[in-house]
Amino acid sequence: MKRSPEDGSADVSDTATLRTVLVTGGARRLGAAIVRSFAERGYHVVIHHGHSGAEAEELARRLREEFGTTSHLLQADLTEADAPTRVVEEAARAFGRLDVIVSSASLMEMVPFDEVTPAQWMRTEAVNLRAPFFLLQAAARWLEPGGVFVQMADHLATEMGWPNLLPHQITKSALTQLVRAGADMLAPHRRVNAVAPGLVLPPDDMRDASVTAFLRDVPLARAGGPDDVVQAIHALVDAPYITGVILPVDGGRHLRR
């Protein structure tokens, strides 16, 4: 486990009464928006990244300047078998408590069905499914009573017709069972939910024509944004009688698929 030089860890005795969130894949894109939303709400933030150290350090700097947020940065490759457990343990020790885990790290590689290799499959499975499982297992030991585990799922998990994304789609589908089983196993003192975004922050290589075609099946007739996902996450975190839910944040696309 590598700590960033921008690690802002503070004396635990001064910070243990404040809530702490761990966001995996928290340095960039949607993960960074999730981190920022918790900082705005006064949390200490633990920002995990795989290979985005510069972005994580810059995010921590901005949060410190804007909100006075104390951040702890940690680097870990989630394809390593013991990394998820170590990430949760270090996050809990960083500020003396851990109240929320958002499992946001994900791998989505576009590869035609007949070109998928065992190595590519194993990478995707390791990040998208194995890591969340062992993050959840560690959460059962390290989350505070009343704590919440939020898994980032995917609207593609319930759809057909994405032959270039099968490893991603299949692993994300399995997360549905993980969330439901985890909610049952961690009850009654901890909750487990998921958010399943639709088209939010389209990939850089997604063509405008593809976006337009996708939106034809979205009743709200627009792509989502990071704020849409962030609001859903906080709704699930703040609702103490909701667990085992996979919440679509897709503008209603699930109604037509």
Secondary structure, DSSP 8 states (H G I E B T S, - for coil): -EE-TT-----HHHHTTS-EEEEET-SSHHHHHHHHHHHHTT-EEEEEESS-HHHHHHHHHHHHHHH---EEEEE--TTSTTHHHHHHHHHHHHHS---EEEE---------GGG--HHHHHHHHIIIIIHHHHHHHHHHHHS-TT-EEEEE--GGGG----GGGHHHHHHHHHHHHHHHHHHHHHTTTSEEEEEEE-SBS--TT--HHHHHHHHTT-TT-S-B-HHHHHHHHHHHHH-TT--S-EEEESTTGGGG-
